[in-house]
């Protein structure tokens, strides 16, 4: 019998209410946070590499207008979502399949996509593959797939990293544990201090569990295979050629302190094509680091609200297609004060 999605009603840190969602997929479930009315197709929000749906906790309350809904998911292997099966590599196809499964489960006619960093690249890649299935894209400091030089040697390095990560993922041994303060520092120091120390808990609280070996400490629950890096790639010529077929409205933000992670001209070459191909191309430089949407969301929220105001809220639909509300007690990982504990840790 086919399983159904689950929704846990909850409110975090006295901010705008959202509801916990579990969506069935062939290898388990995708977890996420539904903001806004349940009877409308939401904008699907995709977080960055090794982050979680908590990445959008400070931005989405600023966008709750005109009966608009958002579903911020934990990508596979992140947050509360199931890991991919043993031996399976995390790469673009796995993320594309995930979006397809979600769309099919809810029977959505189209997807409205929002993403940060890796999430932005996934959203744009999905649009490259299925341009007619996306009604608009919002990308924050990450849009086109990156093009790396020496791709063969990079793939070989990533394969070795995957083998190590797969061994750790299959081990019954508990990962290294840290105090909450140490974990905040690890999130803050990674990615060139992109995440402000005070906001690191928003990425942590869905990615950690208390240590069984060391009381008072915690370990990361995200899949160690995530550190392997991508194998699948495209040439710059392929990406540019496909950009000509993307006609849906696109919002792109670029953080002033964020990097390009490839040749800078690759990014702007694609942007030049999208200016001509997109029905509405909206580009903004946003003050801040790579995680500006988390550290200082107000600067991004203003132009994003204006972009979304041009898009009508999605059509009402018949509920959540079999999803049901469940109590928090049915999932021991879900706690009303989980974020507050990490924030105050």
matplotlib code that plots the C-alpha trace (Angstrom):
import matplotlib.pyplot as plt

x = [0.0, 1.4, 2.4, 1.2, 2.8, 2.7, 2.3, 3.3, 1.8, 4.3, 5.7, 9.4, 10.9, 7.6, 8.1, 5.6, 3.9, 4.9, 4.1, 6.3, 5.8, 6.9, 6.7, 7.1, 9.8, 11.1, 14.0, 12.2, 10.9, 11.7, 11.0, 10.3, 8.5, 5.3, 4.8, 1.4, -1.9, -2.1, -4.5, -2.2, 0.7, 3.8, 7.1, 9.5, 12.6, 15.9, 18.8, 22.5, 25.1, 25.1, 22.6, 18.9, 15.5, 16.2, 18.3, 15.1, 13.7, 14.5, 13.6, 10.3, 8.4, 9.2, 7.6, 4.3, 1.9, -1.0, -1.8, 1.5, 2.8, 6.4, 7.7, 11.3, 12.6, 15.6, 17.4, 18.3, 20.9, 20.3, 18.2, 15.4, 15.2, 16.2, 19.6, 20.1, 20.6, 24.1, 26.5, 24.5, 26.3, 24.8, 24.7, 22.4, 20.2, 19.4, 18.2, 16.3, 14.5, 13.6, 11.8, 10.1, 8.9, 7.6, 5.7, 4.2, 3.1, 1.3, 0.2, 1.4, 1.1, 4.2, 6.9, 7.8, 11.4, 13.6, 17.1, 20.2, 23.7, 23.5, 19.7, 19.8, 21.9, 19.5, 16.5, 18.2, 19.3, 15.8, 14.6, 17.3, 16.0, 12.3, 11.8, 8.0, 7.5, 8.7, 6.7, 9.5, 12.9, 14.4, 18.2, 20.2, 24.0, 24.0, 22.3, 24.2, 26.0, 29.7, 32.2, 35.6, 38.9, 40.7, 37.3, 38.7, 41.2, 38.5, 36.1, 38.8, 39.3, 35.6, 35.2, 37.9, 36.1, 32.9, 34.4, 35.6, 32.3, 30.3, 32.4, 31.6, 27.9, 27.6, 29.5, 27.5, 30.1, 28.9, 30.5, 32.7, 30.8, 31.1, 29.6, 27.0, 29.4, 32.0, 29.3, 28.4, 32.0, 32.4, 29.4, 30.6, 34.2, 33.3, 32.8, 34.9, 32.8, 29.8, 27.3, 27.2, 27.9, 24.6, 22.6, 24.5, 21.8, 19.3, 21.4, 22.3, 19.0, 17.9, 21.4, 22.4, 21.6, 22.7, 25.7, 25.1, 28.7, 29.5, 26.7, 26.3, 27.8, 26.2, 27.1, 26.2, 23.5, 23.9, 25.3, 29.1, 28.8, 27.7, 31.3, 32.3, 31.4, 29.7, 30.6, 28.0, 28.9, 28.2, 30.4, 30.0, 28.9, 26.1, 24.9, 24.9, 23.0, 20.4, 19.9, 18.3, 15.4, 14.6, 11.8, 10.2, 10.6, 13.9, 15.1, 18.8, 20.6, 24.4, 26.0, 28.6, 30.9, 30.1, 32.5, 31.8, 33.5, 34.4, 35.5, 33.6, 32.9, 31.0, 28.4, 27.8, 27.8, 24.8, 23.2, 23.5, 21.5, 18.8, 18.3, 17.0, 15.4, 13.5, 10.0, 11.1, 14.7, 15.4, 19.0, 20.1, 23.4, 22.7, 24.9, 26.5, 28.2, 27.2, 24.5, 23.0, 19.5, 20.1, 22.3, 20.5, 17.3, 15.7, 18.0, 16.9, 13.3, 12.4, 13.3, 12.1, 8.7, 8.5, 9.3, 6.8, 4.1, 4.2, 3.4, -0.1, -0.3, -0.6, -4.0, -5.9, -5.8, -7.6, -5.6, -2.2, -3.1, -3.4, -1.0, -2.2, -1.6, 0.1, 1.2, 4.7, 4.9, 4.9, 8.4, 10.9, 13.2, 10.6, 10.5, 8.8, 11.9, 14.6, 15.7, 15.4, 17.7, 20.4, 20.0, 20.5, 23.2]
y = [0.0, 3.4, 5.5, 9.0, 12.3, 13.5, 17.0, 18.0, 21.3, 23.4, 26.8, 27.6, 30.2, 32.2, 33.1, 32.6, 29.2, 26.4, 22.7, 19.7, 17.6, 14.1, 13.1, 9.4, 8.6, 5.1, 5.1, 6.6, 10.1, 13.8, 16.0, 19.7, 22.8, 24.1, 27.8, 29.3, 27.9, 24.2, 24.4, 26.1, 24.7, 26.0, 27.5, 24.6, 26.0, 24.1, 24.8, 24.7, 22.0, 20.4, 23.0, 22.2, 23.7, 25.8, 27.9, 29.8, 30.3, 34.0, 34.8, 33.1, 35.0, 38.1, 36.7, 35.6, 37.7, 37.3, 33.8, 32.5, 29.1, 27.7, 24.2, 24.3, 20.7, 18.9, 17.5, 13.7, 13.0, 16.4, 17.4, 15.0, 13.5, 9.9, 9.1, 7.6, 3.8, 2.5, 2.8, 5.4, 8.7, 12.1, 14.0, 16.0, 13.0, 12.1, 15.6, 15.9, 12.5, 13.9, 16.9, 14.6, 12.3, 15.3, 16.8, 13.4, 12.7, 16.0, 15.9, 19.4, 20.5, 22.7, 23.6, 27.0, 26.7, 28.7, 27.7, 28.9, 27.8, 24.1, 24.5, 27.2, 25.1, 22.2, 24.4, 25.8, 22.3, 21.0, 23.9, 23.1, 19.6, 20.4, 24.1, 23.6, 22.2, 25.3, 28.5, 30.5, 30.2, 32.1, 31.5, 33.0, 33.0, 29.9, 29.2, 27.6, 24.3, 25.0, 24.2, 23.0, 22.7, 19.3, 17.6, 14.1, 14.4, 16.1, 13.2, 10.7, 12.7, 12.8, 9.0, 8.3, 10.7, 8.9, 5.5, 6.9, 8.6, 5.5, 3.5, 6.0, 6.0, 2.3, 2.2, 1.6, 3.7, 7.1, 10.1, 12.6, 14.7, 18.3, 20.8, 23.2, 26.0, 24.0, 23.0, 26.6, 27.5, 24.7, 26.0, 29.6, 28.8, 26.7, 28.3, 31.3, 32.4, 32.8, 31.9, 34.5, 32.8, 33.9, 32.3, 29.0, 27.3, 27.7, 25.3, 23.0, 22.1, 19.7, 18.3, 17.2, 14.6, 14.2, 12.0, 8.6, 8.3, 11.8, 13.5, 17.2, 16.8, 16.4, 14.8, 15.7, 13.5, 14.5, 11.8, 11.8, 10.9, 14.5, 15.6, 13.8, 16.6, 16.2, 13.7, 14.8, 17.9, 20.0, 22.0, 25.8, 25.5, 23.1, 25.3, 28.4, 26.6, 25.4, 28.8, 29.9, 27.5, 28.9, 31.3, 31.3, 34.3, 34.2, 36.0, 35.9, 37.4, 37.6, 38.3, 41.0, 39.0, 35.6, 33.8, 32.5, 29.1, 28.9, 31.4, 34.6, 35.1, 31.8, 33.1, 36.4, 34.7, 32.7, 35.7, 37.6, 34.8, 34.7, 38.4, 37.8, 34.4, 34.8, 36.3, 38.4, 38.5, 40.1, 40.4, 42.0, 42.3, 41.8, 43.0, 40.3, 36.9, 33.7, 33.2, 36.7, 35.2, 33.9, 36.6, 39.6, 38.5, 42.0, 43.1, 40.2, 40.2, 43.6, 42.9, 39.3, 40.4, 42.7, 39.8, 37.5, 40.2, 39.9, 36.2, 35.2, 32.8, 29.3, 27.9, 26.3, 22.5, 19.7, 19.5, 17.7, 14.7, 12.3, 13.9, 13.9, 15.8, 13.9, 14.8, 15.7, 12.6, 10.4, 11.7, 11.9, 14.1, 16.8, 19.0, 22.4, 23.8, 22.2, 25.4, 27.4, 24.9, 25.3, 29.0, 29.2, 26.6]
z = [0.0, -0.9, 2.0, 2.5, 3.4, 6.9, 8.3, 11.8, 12.9, 14.8, 15.3, 15.7, 18.0, 17.9, 14.3, 11.4, 11.7, 9.5, 9.3, 9.1, 6.0, 5.1, 1.5, 0.4, -2.1, -3.2, -0.7, 2.3, 2.7, 2.0, 5.0, 4.8, 6.2, 4.6, 5.1, 4.3, 3.2, 2.6, -0.2, -2.7, -4.7, -2.9, -4.2, -3.6, -1.8, -2.0, 0.4, -0.1, 0.2, 3.7, 4.9, 5.7, 5.2, 8.3, 5.9, 4.9, 8.4, 8.5, 4.9, 4.3, 7.1, 5.2, 2.0, 3.5, 1.4, -0.9, 0.4, -1.0, 0.2, 0.4, 0.9, 2.1, 1.9, 3.3, 0.3, 0.4, 3.1, 4.7, 7.7, 8.5, 5.0, 4.2, 2.9, -0.5, -0.4, 0.4, -2.5, -4.3, -5.3, -4.5, -7.8, -10.0, -11.2, -7.6, -6.9, -10.2, -9.4, -6.0, -7.5, -9.9, -7.1, -5.2, -8.2, -9.0, -5.4, -5.1, -8.8, -9.4, -13.0, -12.8, -10.3, -8.9, -7.8, -5.3, -4.4, -2.6, -3.8, -4.6, -4.3, -6.9, -9.2, -8.8, -9.6, -12.7, -13.8, -13.5, -15.6, -18.2, -18.5, -18.3, -19.3, -19.9, -16.4, -14.5, -14.2, -12.6, -10.9, -7.9, -7.5, -4.7, -5.1, -7.3, -10.6, -13.4, -13.0, -12.4, -15.0, -13.7, -15.4, -15.1, -14.8, -15.1, -12.3, -10.2, -10.8, -9.8, -6.6, -5.9, -6.5, -3.8, -1.4, -2.1, -1.2, 2.1, 2.7, 1.8, 4.3, 7.1, 6.1, 6.4, 9.8, 13.0, 14.9, 16.0, 14.2, 16.1, 18.6, 19.7, 22.0, 20.6, 20.7, 18.8, 16.2, 15.7, 15.1, 12.6, 10.6, 10.9, 9.9, 6.9, 3.5, 4.5, 7.5, 5.2, 8.0, 10.8, 14.2, 15.7, 12.8, 12.5, 14.7, 11.9, 9.8, 12.7, 14.4, 11.7, 11.1, 14.6, 17.3, 20.9, 21.3, 23.1, 24.0, 25.2, 27.2, 26.5, 23.0, 19.5, 16.2, 12.6, 11.0, 7.4, 5.1, 4.9, 1.2, 0.6, 0.9, -2.3, -4.8, -8.1, -10.9, -13.5, -15.4, -18.5, -20.8, -20.8, -24.4, -23.5, -20.7, -22.8, -25.6, -23.3, -21.7, -25.0, -24.3, -20.8, -21.2, -17.7, -15.4, -13.5, -10.4, -9.7, -6.7, -6.4, -3.0, -3.0, -0.8, -2.4, -4.8, -8.3, -7.8, -11.5, -14.1, -13.5, -17.2, -17.3, -15.0, -16.9, -20.3, -19.2, -17.6, -20.9, -22.6, -19.9, -20.3, -23.8, -23.4, -20.1, -20.1, -17.1, -16.0, -12.6, -11.4, -8.1, -6.2, -2.5, 0.3, 2.3, 2.2, 0.4, 3.1, 2.9, 2.7, 6.3, 7.8, 6.6, 4.7, 4.7, 1.8, -0.3, 0.7, -0.8, -4.5, -4.1, -2.9, -5.9, -8.3, -6.6, -6.7, -10.5, -10.2, -9.1, -6.1, -7.3, -8.0, -5.1, -5.1, -3.4, -0.1, -0.1, -2.2, 0.7, 3.1, 6.7, 9.9, 12.7, 16.2, 17.2, 19.4, 16.3, 15.4, 18.2, 16.1, 16.0, 19.1, 19.6, 21.4, 19.2, 17.6, 20.8, 22.5, 19.8, 19.7, 23.4, 23.5]

ax = plt.figure().add_subplot(projection="3d")
ax.plot(x, y, z, "-o")
ax.set_aspect("equal")
plt.show()
